[in-house]
Structures are given as C-alpha cells and as structure tokens.
Amino acid sequence: KFCMLMLGACAIACMLAALVVCARLRRWSARRHRSGTSLHVAFLHPDLGIGGAERLVVDAAVALKQRGHKVSITTAHHDPSRCFEETRNGTLDVHVAGSSVPRHLLGRLHIVCATARAFVSAVRVLLAEPECDVAFVDAVPAPVPLLRACGVPVLFYCHFPDKLLAPGGGGVVVTTAGGGGLRASILCMLRTAYRLPF
C-alpha cells in the first residue's frame, strides 16, 4: 500500500510539473504575440452569487474593464437566477470551472473540497488564458502557489483579516467548551489541525 501511495504521489507531482512547464511555455508564446499596454486580469472567486465579496469582485472587474483592460472571472458556481446583473448580461466574461467537485463529502471536508474547486479554476485560467497578466484570487488562497509557479503574478484578497487578531496560534483558537474529556480534546485538536493550512 505504501508503494502504491508513493507511486500516486509521484504521478501527481509529475502532472503538476508538466502543467507548470506547459503554462509557462503558453504564457511565453502569448506574450511574444501581444501588443498594447492593457492588461489581462483573471479573477478567481469560489461562488459568484449575491453578497459583499461578490459585489467587490464584480465592481473591481467592471472598473478594470472600463479602463480598457481585458477581464475574466472564473468561478466554481454561477447561478444566473441568483447573481449580479453584470455577470449575466455580458458585461463580464464569466467561466464556470470546478462545479463537478462537490461542496463537501458527507457533510465534512468543506475546506478540502473548496481547495479542489479553487485548483480546478486555477488550472482553467492557466490553460485557457495563457495571456493572463495577473490573477486576482479571492477568498481561497490554495491556488496561489500554483499560479505563481506558472509565472502569473497574484493579488490575493483576504476578506477575513480579523482572524489574525485572535489570541494564539496566528488566528487559530483551540477550545474545549463544556469539558468532554480526552475524546473532545482530541476532536478539537484535529479540527484545529485541519484548519491550520487554511
């Protein structure tokens, strides 16, 4: 089993390396054939519904487009019946990628699924938009290292900087409210460890 696990990890690493090389070559080729001073900005947002984070992304994208830049938004979910007008009337170029990845697995692993959806969106940008000059990554930071490895400058917008103000652990607070003994403490530590990378 260990050998199979290592073989799988090596295969994933090779596929990621090939993706990085292909993306860098496509970007190099796209830049050679480009003229002008306008930028191509790719926005990555997890769910393009109606809310404050979505309004910020839409307003920023519209403002950049009005200034003559090419703008695209890639999202894992976009419901035309529940979204801002600019995303459905053709003002903004919206692409859906990652919708086949579930939001959770049996009510758990929300962060793992959000990370997978964000990676699918990032891969879509890398392969379909090699001329992208900068990526505006919103809310889910997981694809930032991949985009940077492929030579795409990244602006990451964090909507929840207040977590950095929480006491201890760089924003992670461990509590075992109500006692609960050893089992509750272990579950609390596992939940905390699950969230540490995010």
PyRosetta script that sets phi, psi and omega in degrees:
from pyrosetta import init, pose_from_sequence

init()
pose = pose_from_sequence("KFCMLMLGACAIACMLAALVVCARLRRWSARRHRSGTSLHVAFLHPDLGIGGAERLVVDAAVALKQRGHKVSITTAHHDPSRCFEETRNGTLDVHVAGSSVPRHLLGRLHIVCATARAFVSAVRVLLAEPECDVAFVDAVPAPVPLLRACGVPVLFYCHFPDKLLAPGGGGVVVTTAGGGGLRASILCMLRTAYRLPF")
pose.set_psi(1, -39.5)
pose.set_omega(1, -179.6)
pose.set_phi(2, -63.1)
pose.set_psi(2, -41.4)
pose.set_omega(2, 179.3)
pose.set_phi(3, -63.5)
pose.set_psi(3, -40.2)
pose.set_omega(3, 178.7)
pose.set_phi(4, -65.6)
pose.set_psi(4, -39.2)
pose.set_omega(4, 178.4)
pose.set_phi(5, -63.9)
pose.set_psi(5, -44.2)
pose.set_omega(5, 179.2)
pose.set_phi(6, -65.6)
pose.set_psi(6, -39.3)
pose.set_omega(6, 178.1)
pose.set_phi(7, -63.2)
pose.set_psi(7, -42.4)
pose.set_omega(7, 177.1)
pose.set_phi(8, -63.4)
pose.set_psi(8, -42.4)
pose.set_omega(8, 178.8)
pose.set_phi(9, -63.8)
pose.set_psi(9, -40.4)
pose.set_omega(9, 178.2)
pose.set_phi(10, -65.2)
pose.set_psi(10, -39.6)
pose.set_omega(10, 178.9)
pose.set_phi(11, -64.0)
pose.set_psi(11, -42.2)
pose.set_omega(11, 178.3)
pose.set_phi(12, -64.5)
pose.set_psi(12, -42.6)
pose.set_omega(12, 179.0)
pose.set_phi(13, -62.2)
pose.set_psi(13, -41.0)
pose.set_omega(13, 178.4)
pose.set_phi(14, -65.5)
pose.set_psi(14, -40.1)
pose.set_omega(14, 178.8)
pose.set_phi(15, -65.6)
pose.set_psi(15, -40.6)
pose.set_omega(15, 177.6)
pose.set_phi(16, -65.0)
pose.set_psi(16, -40.9)
pose.set_omega(16, 178.4)
pose.set_phi(17, -63.2)
pose.set_psi(17, -41.9)
pose.set_omega(17, 178.1)
pose.set_phi(18, -64.3)
pose.set_psi(18, -39.2)
pose.set_omega(18, 177.6)
pose.set_phi(19, -62.2)
pose.set_psi(19, -43.9)
pose.set_omega(19, 179.8)
pose.set_phi(20, -61.9)
pose.set_psi(20, -45.7)
pose.set_omega(20, -179.6)
pose.set_phi(21, -63.4)
pose.set_psi(21, -46.6)
pose.set_omega(21, 179.4)
pose.set_phi(22, -61.5)
pose.set_psi(22, -43.9)
pose.set_omega(22, -178.7)
pose.set_phi(23, -63.9)
pose.set_psi(23, -41.7)
pose.set_omega(23, 179.1)
pose.set_phi(24, -64.6)
pose.set_psi(24, -41.4)
pose.set_omega(24, 178.2)
pose.set_phi(25, -64.8)
pose.set_psi(25, -42.3)
pose.set_omega(25, 178.7)
pose.set_phi(26, -64.2)
pose.set_psi(26, -40.5)
pose.set_omega(26, 178.9)
pose.set_phi(27, -64.9)
pose.set_psi(27, -41.5)
pose.set_omega(27, -180.0)
pose.set_phi(28, -62.4)
pose.set_psi(28, -44.7)
pose.set_omega(28, 179.7)
pose.set_phi(29, -65.4)
pose.set_psi(29, -41.9)
pose.set_omega(29, -179.4)
pose.set_phi(30, -65.0)
pose.set_psi(30, -38.0)
pose.set_omega(30, -179.5)
pose.set_phi(31, -70.2)
pose.set_psi(31, -31.2)
pose.set_omega(31, 179.6)
pose.set_phi(32, -65.0)
pose.set_psi(32, -31.3)
pose.set_omega(32, -175.4)
pose.set_phi(33, -100.8)
pose.set_psi(33, 18.6)
pose.set_omega(33, -175.2)
pose.set_phi(34, -106.9)
pose.set_psi(34, 146.1)
pose.set_omega(34, 175.4)
pose.set_phi(35, -134.4)
pose.set_psi(35, 161.5)
pose.set_omega(35, 178.8)
pose.set_phi(36, 98.3)
pose.set_psi(36, 173.5)
pose.set_omega(36, -177.3)
pose.set_phi(37, -112.1)
pose.set_psi(37, -1.5)
pose.set_omega(37, 179.6)
pose.set_phi(38, -74.0)
pose.set_psi(38, 154.2)
pose.set_omega(38, -179.2)
pose.set_phi(39, -102.1)
pose.set_psi(39, 157.3)
pose.set_omega(39, 170.4)
pose.set_phi(40, -108.7)
pose.set_psi(40, 113.5)
pose.set_omega(40, -177.8)
pose.set_phi(41, -109.8)
pose.set_psi(41, 124.6)
pose.set_omega(41, 177.8)
pose.set_phi(42, -107.0)
pose.set_psi(42, 119.9)
pose.set_omega(42, 176.6)
pose.set_phi(43, -92.9)
pose.set_psi(43, 136.1)
pose.set_omega(43, 173.6)
pose.set_phi(44, -118.9)
pose.set_psi(44, 118.3)
pose.set_omega(44, -178.6)
pose.set_phi(45, -134.5)
pose.set_psi(45, 136.5)
pose.set_omega(45, -173.5)
pose.set_phi(46, -64.6)
pose.set_psi(46, -42.7)
pose.set_omega(46, -176.0)
pose.set_phi(47, -145.5)
pose.set_psi(47, 113.1)
pose.set_omega(47, -174.8)
pose.set_phi(48, -92.8)
pose.set_psi(48, 71.9)
pose.set_omega(48, 178.0)
pose.set_phi(49, -101.8)
pose.set_psi(49, -136.3)
pose.set_omega(49, 177.9)
pose.set_phi(50, -119.8)
pose.set_psi(50, 118.7)
pose.set_omega(50, 179.3)
pose.set_phi(51, -179.3)
pose.set_psi(51, 178.5)
pose.set_omega(51, -177.7)
pose.set_phi(52, -65.9)
pose.set_psi(52, -43.0)
pose.set_omega(52, 179.4)
pose.set_phi(53, -64.6)
pose.set_psi(53, -39.9)
pose.set_omega(53, 179.5)
pose.set_phi(54, -67.4)
pose.set_psi(54, -39.1)
pose.set_omega(54, 178.1)
pose.set_phi(55, -62.1)
pose.set_psi(55, -40.8)
pose.set_omega(55, 178.2)
pose.set_phi(56, -61.0)
pose.set_psi(56, -47.0)
pose.set_omega(56, -179.0)
pose.set_phi(57, -63.4)
pose.set_psi(57, -46.2)
pose.set_omega(57, -179.0)
pose.set_phi(58, -63.6)
pose.set_psi(58, -44.9)
pose.set_omega(58, 179.7)
pose.set_phi(59, -62.6)
pose.set_psi(59, -42.5)
pose.set_omega(59, 178.8)
pose.set_phi(60, -64.3)
pose.set_psi(60, -42.4)
pose.set_omega(60, -179.7)
pose.set_phi(61, -65.0)
pose.set_psi(61, -43.6)
pose.set_omega(61, 179.5)
pose.set_phi(62, -64.6)
pose.set_psi(62, -42.5)
pose.set_omega(62, 179.8)
pose.set_phi(63, -61.8)
pose.set_psi(63, -42.3)
pose.set_omega(63, 178.2)
pose.set_phi(64, -65.6)
pose.set_psi(64, -40.6)
pose.set_omega(64, 179.4)
pose.set_phi(65, -64.6)
pose.set_psi(65, -39.7)
pose.set_omega(65, 179.0)
pose.set_phi(66, -65.2)
pose.set_psi(66, -23.2)
pose.set_omega(66, 178.2)
pose.set_phi(67, -89.8)
pose.set_psi(67, 9.0)
pose.set_omega(67, 173.6)
pose.set_phi(68, 94.1)
pose.set_psi(68, 8.4)
pose.set_omega(68, 179.7)
pose.set_phi(69, -91.5)
pose.set_psi(69, 152.8)
pose.set_omega(69, 175.2)
pose.set_phi(70, -84.5)
pose.set_psi(70, 130.6)
pose.set_omega(70, -175.1)
pose.set_phi(71, -130.4)
pose.set_psi(71, 138.8)
pose.set_omega(71, 172.3)
pose.set_phi(72, -137.1)
pose.set_psi(72, 151.8)
pose.set_omega(72, 176.1)
pose.set_phi(73, -122.5)
pose.set_psi(73, 127.0)
pose.set_omega(73, 175.2)
pose.set_phi(74, -113.4)
pose.set_psi(74, 129.5)
pose.set_omega(74, -176.1)
pose.set_phi(75, -140.5)
pose.set_psi(75, 158.3)
pose.set_omega(75, 177.7)
pose.set_phi(76, -86.3)
pose.set_psi(76, -16.8)
pose.set_omega(76, 179.8)
pose.set_phi(77, -149.0)
pose.set_psi(77, 130.3)
pose.set_omega(77, 176.7)
pose.set_phi(78, -146.8)
pose.set_psi(78, 108.9)
pose.set_omega(78, 179.3)
pose.set_phi(79, -100.6)
pose.set_psi(79, 109.7)
pose.set_omega(79, -177.5)
pose.set_phi(80, -59.0)
pose.set_psi(80, -19.4)
pose.set_omega(80, 178.7)
pose.set_phi(81, -87.0)
pose.set_psi(81, -9.5)
pose.set_omega(81, -179.7)
pose.set_phi(82, -140.4)
pose.set_psi(82, 71.8)
pose.set_omega(82, -179.2)
pose.set_phi(83, -157.6)
pose.set_psi(83, 172.3)
pose.set_omega(83, 177.6)
pose.set_phi(84, -75.9)
pose.set_psi(84, 146.7)
pose.set_omega(84, -175.3)
pose.set_phi(85, -53.4)
pose.set_psi(85, -40.6)
pose.set_omega(85, -176.6)
pose.set_phi(86, -62.1)
pose.set_psi(86, -24.2)
pose.set_omega(86, -178.6)
pose.set_phi(87, -86.5)
pose.set_psi(87, -12.1)
pose.set_omega(87, -179.5)
pose.set_phi(88, -115.8)
pose.set_psi(88, -15.5)
pose.set_omega(88, -175.8)
pose.set_phi(89, -95.5)
pose.set_psi(89, 7.8)
pose.set_omega(89, 177.9)
pose.set_phi(90, 93.9)
pose.set_psi(90, -4.4)
pose.set_omega(90, 177.3)
pose.set_phi(91, -61.5)
pose.set_psi(91, -42.5)
pose.set_omega(91, -179.8)
pose.set_phi(92, -116.3)
pose.set_psi(92, 146.7)
pose.set_omega(92, 179.0)
pose.set_phi(93, -87.9)
pose.set_psi(93, 105.7)
pose.set_omega(93, -175.5)
pose.set_phi(94, -109.8)
pose.set_psi(94, 130.9)
pose.set_omega(94, 177.7)
pose.set_phi(95, -122.3)
pose.set_psi(95, 138.4)
pose.set_omega(95, 177.7)
pose.set_phi(96, -105.8)
pose.set_psi(96, 124.5)
pose.set_omega(96, 177.7)
pose.set_phi(97, -144.0)
pose.set_psi(97, 131.5)
pose.set_omega(97, 179.6)
pose.set_phi(98, 100.9)
pose.set_psi(98, 4.0)
pose.set_omega(98, -178.8)
pose.set_phi(99, -69.3)
pose.set_psi(99, -19.0)
pose.set_omega(99, 178.7)
pose.set_phi(100, -76.0)
pose.set_psi(100, -16.8)
pose.set_omega(100, 176.4)
pose.set_phi(101, -81.2)
pose.set_psi(101, 127.7)
pose.set_omega(101, -177.8)
pose.set_phi(102, -66.6)
pose.set_psi(102, 159.2)
pose.set_omega(102, 177.9)
pose.set_phi(103, -73.2)
pose.set_psi(103, -26.7)
pose.set_omega(103, 179.1)
pose.set_phi(104, -159.3)
pose.set_psi(104, 168.1)
pose.set_omega(104, 175.9)
pose.set_phi(105, -120.0)
pose.set_psi(105, 111.4)
pose.set_omega(105, -179.3)
pose.set_phi(106, 53.6)
pose.set_psi(106, 39.1)
pose.set_omega(106, 178.6)
pose.set_phi(107, 78.8)
pose.set_psi(107, 5.8)
pose.set_omega(107, -178.3)
pose.set_phi(108, -127.8)
pose.set_psi(108, 178.2)
pose.set_omega(108, 174.2)
pose.set_phi(109, 58.7)
pose.set_psi(109, 38.3)
pose.set_omega(109, 178.6)
pose.set_phi(110, -60.3)
pose.set_psi(110, -43.0)
pose.set_omega(110, -177.3)
pose.set_phi(111, -68.0)
pose.set_psi(111, -40.2)
pose.set_omega(111, 179.0)
pose.set_phi(112, -61.6)
pose.set_psi(112, -44.1)
pose.set_omega(112, 179.7)
pose.set_phi(113, -67.7)
pose.set_psi(113, -40.3)
pose.set_omega(113, 177.6)
pose.set_phi(114, -62.7)
pose.set_psi(114, -38.3)
pose.set_omega(114, 178.0)
pose.set_phi(115, -64.7)
pose.set_psi(115, -44.9)
pose.set_omega(115, 179.3)
pose.set_phi(116, -62.6)
pose.set_psi(116, -41.6)
pose.set_omega(116, 178.9)
pose.set_phi(117, -63.7)
pose.set_psi(117, -39.9)
pose.set_omega(117, 179.2)
pose.set_phi(118, -65.8)
pose.set_psi(118, -39.0)
pose.set_omega(118, 177.9)
pose.set_phi(119, -64.3)
pose.set_psi(119, -41.0)
pose.set_omega(119, 178.4)
pose.set_phi(120, -62.0)
pose.set_psi(120, -41.9)
pose.set_omega(120, 177.4)
pose.set_phi(121, -61.9)
pose.set_psi(121, -42.5)
pose.set_omega(121, -179.7)
pose.set_phi(122, -65.3)
pose.set_psi(122, -41.3)
pose.set_omega(122, 178.4)
pose.set_phi(123, -63.3)
pose.set_psi(123, -38.6)
pose.set_omega(123, 176.1)
pose.set_phi(124, -60.1)
pose.set_psi(124, -44.0)
pose.set_omega(124, 178.6)
pose.set_phi(125, -63.3)
pose.set_psi(125, -44.4)
pose.set_omega(125, -177.9)
pose.set_phi(126, -62.8)
pose.set_psi(126, -39.8)
pose.set_omega(126, -176.1)
pose.set_phi(127, -87.1)
pose.set_psi(127, -36.8)
pose.set_omega(127, -175.6)
pose.set_phi(128, -92.0)
pose.set_psi(128, -18.8)
pose.set_omega(128, -177.8)
pose.set_phi(129, -131.1)
pose.set_psi(129, 63.3)
pose.set_omega(129, -177.0)
pose.set_phi(130, -64.9)
pose.set_psi(130, -19.1)
pose.set_omega(130, -179.4)
pose.set_phi(131, -83.8)
pose.set_psi(131, 4.2)
pose.set_omega(131, -179.2)
pose.set_phi(132, -58.8)
pose.set_psi(132, 127.6)
pose.set_omega(132, -179.7)
pose.set_phi(133, -89.5)
pose.set_psi(133, -32.4)
pose.set_omega(133, -179.5)
pose.set_phi(134, -154.0)
pose.set_psi(134, 145.6)
pose.set_omega(134, 176.7)
pose.set_phi(135, -111.1)
pose.set_psi(135, 131.1)
pose.set_omega(135, 175.6)
pose.set_phi(136, -101.3)
pose.set_psi(136, 100.5)
pose.set_omega(136, -177.1)
pose.set_phi(137, -95.0)
pose.set_psi(137, 126.3)
pose.set_omega(137, -174.4)
pose.set_phi(138, -116.5)
pose.set_psi(138, 126.3)
pose.set_omega(138, 169.4)
pose.set_phi(139, 78.1)
pose.set_psi(139, -47.9)
pose.set_omega(139, -177.2)
pose.set_phi(140, -108.3)
pose.set_psi(140, 108.6)
pose.set_omega(140, -173.5)
pose.set_phi(141, -81.2)
pose.set_psi(141, -5.9)
pose.set_omega(141, -172.9)
pose.set_phi(142, -52.7)
pose.set_psi(142, -41.5)
pose.set_omega(142, -177.0)
pose.set_phi(143, -80.0)
pose.set_psi(143, -1.3)
pose.set_omega(143, -177.6)
pose.set_phi(144, -58.0)
pose.set_psi(144, -48.2)
pose.set_omega(144, 179.5)
pose.set_phi(145, -60.9)
pose.set_psi(145, -37.3)
pose.set_omega(145, 178.7)
pose.set_phi(146, -64.9)
pose.set_psi(146, -46.7)
pose.set_omega(146, 179.6)
pose.set_phi(147, -61.7)
pose.set_psi(147, -42.7)
pose.set_omega(147, -179.8)
pose.set_phi(148, -67.3)
pose.set_psi(148, -37.6)
pose.set_omega(148, 178.0)
pose.set_phi(149, -63.7)
pose.set_psi(149, -28.0)
pose.set_omega(149, 178.6)
pose.set_phi(150, -88.4)
pose.set_psi(150, 6.1)
pose.set_omega(150, 175.2)
pose.set_phi(151, 85.8)
pose.set_psi(151, 14.5)
pose.set_omega(151, 179.2)
pose.set_phi(152, -95.2)
pose.set_psi(152, 119.0)
pose.set_omega(152, 173.8)
pose.set_phi(153, -63.4)
pose.set_psi(153, 142.7)
pose.set_omega(153, -173.6)
pose.set_phi(154, -125.8)
pose.set_psi(154, 136.4)
pose.set_omega(154, 168.0)
pose.set_phi(155, -112.3)
pose.set_psi(155, 115.1)
pose.set_omega(155, 178.7)
pose.set_phi(156, -101.1)
pose.set_psi(156, 125.3)
pose.set_omega(156, 179.3)
pose.set_phi(157, -104.5)
pose.set_psi(157, 119.2)
pose.set_omega(157, -178.8)
pose.set_phi(158, -101.9)
pose.set_psi(158, 119.2)
pose.set_omega(158, -178.9)
pose.set_phi(159, -84.2)
pose.set_psi(159, -12.2)
pose.set_omega(159, -173.4)
pose.set_phi(160, -125.7)
pose.set_psi(160, 56.8)
pose.set_omega(160, 179.8)
pose.set_phi(161, -68.2)
pose.set_psi(161, -12.4)
pose.set_omega(161, 179.4)
pose.set_phi(162, -63.3)
pose.set_psi(162, -22.1)
pose.set_omega(162, 177.9)
pose.set_phi(163, -63.4)
pose.set_psi(163, -26.6)
pose.set_omega(163, 179.0)
pose.set_phi(164, -70.9)
pose.set_psi(164, -15.8)
pose.set_omega(164, 179.8)
pose.set_phi(165, -86.8)
pose.set_psi(165, -9.3)
pose.set_omega(165, -178.4)
pose.set_phi(166, -68.4)
pose.set_psi(166, 145.4)
pose.set_omega(166, -177.6)
pose.set_phi(167, -69.3)
pose.set_psi(167, 136.2)
pose.set_omega(167, 172.3)
pose.set_phi(168, 71.5)
pose.set_psi(168, 143.0)
pose.set_omega(168, 170.2)
pose.set_phi(169, 66.8)
pose.set_psi(169, 22.3)
pose.set_omega(169, 177.0)
pose.set_phi(170, 61.1)
pose.set_psi(170, 37.7)
pose.set_omega(170, 176.5)
pose.set_phi(171, 107.1)
pose.set_psi(171, -1.9)
pose.set_omega(171, 178.4)
pose.set_phi(172, -105.9)
pose.set_psi(172, 122.4)
pose.set_omega(172, -179.7)
pose.set_phi(173, -111.2)
pose.set_psi(173, 124.7)
pose.set_omega(173, -179.8)
pose.set_phi(174, -100.5)
pose.set_psi(174, 122.9)
pose.set_omega(174, 177.0)
pose.set_phi(175, -135.4)
pose.set_psi(175, 149.9)
pose.set_omega(175, 172.6)
pose.set_phi(176, -126.3)
pose.set_psi(176, 65.7)
pose.set_omega(176, -176.9)
pose.set_phi(177, -59.7)
pose.set_psi(177, 135.7)
pose.set_omega(177, 176.4)
pose.set_phi(178, 80.2)
pose.set_psi(178, 16.3)
pose.set_omega(178, 178.7)
pose.set_phi(179, 72.0)
pose.set_psi(179, -124.9)
pose.set_omega(179, 176.6)
pose.set_phi(180, 102.0)
pose.set_psi(180, -10.0)
pose.set_omega(180, 175.0)
pose.set_phi(181, 77.6)
pose.set_psi(181, -161.1)
pose.set_omega(181, -174.5)
pose.set_phi(182, -64.5)
pose.set_psi(182, -42.8)
pose.set_omega(182, -179.0)
pose.set_phi(183, -59.9)
pose.set_psi(183, -44.5)
pose.set_omega(183, 179.5)
pose.set_phi(184, -64.9)
pose.set_psi(184, -38.1)
pose.set_omega(184, 179.0)
pose.set_phi(185, -65.1)
pose.set_psi(185, -42.3)
pose.set_omega(185, 179.5)
pose.set_phi(186, -65.3)
pose.set_psi(186, -44.0)
pose.set_omega(186, 177.6)
pose.set_phi(187, -60.8)
pose.set_psi(187, -40.6)
pose.set_omega(187, 179.2)
pose.set_phi(188, -64.4)
pose.set_psi(188, -41.9)
pose.set_omega(188, 179.0)
pose.set_phi(189, -65.8)
pose.set_psi(189, -38.6)
pose.set_omega(189, 178.4)
pose.set_phi(190, -65.2)
pose.set_psi(190, -41.6)
pose.set_omega(190, 177.4)
pose.set_phi(191, -62.5)
pose.set_psi(191, -40.1)
pose.set_omega(191, 179.3)
pose.set_phi(192, -66.3)
pose.set_psi(192, -44.3)
pose.set_omega(192, 179.6)
pose.set_phi(193, -63.8)
pose.set_psi(193, -35.8)
pose.set_omega(193, 178.8)
pose.set_phi(194, -61.4)
pose.set_psi(194, -35.1)
pose.set_omega(194, -176.8)
pose.set_phi(195, -91.3)
pose.set_psi(195, -13.7)
pose.set_omega(195, -176.6)
pose.set_phi(196, -53.5)
pose.set_psi(196, -46.2)
pose.set_omega(196, -178.8)
pose.set_phi(197, -68.4)
pose.set_psi(197, -12.7)
pose.set_omega(197, -174.2)
pose.set_phi(198, -114.4)
pose.dump_pdb("model.pdb")
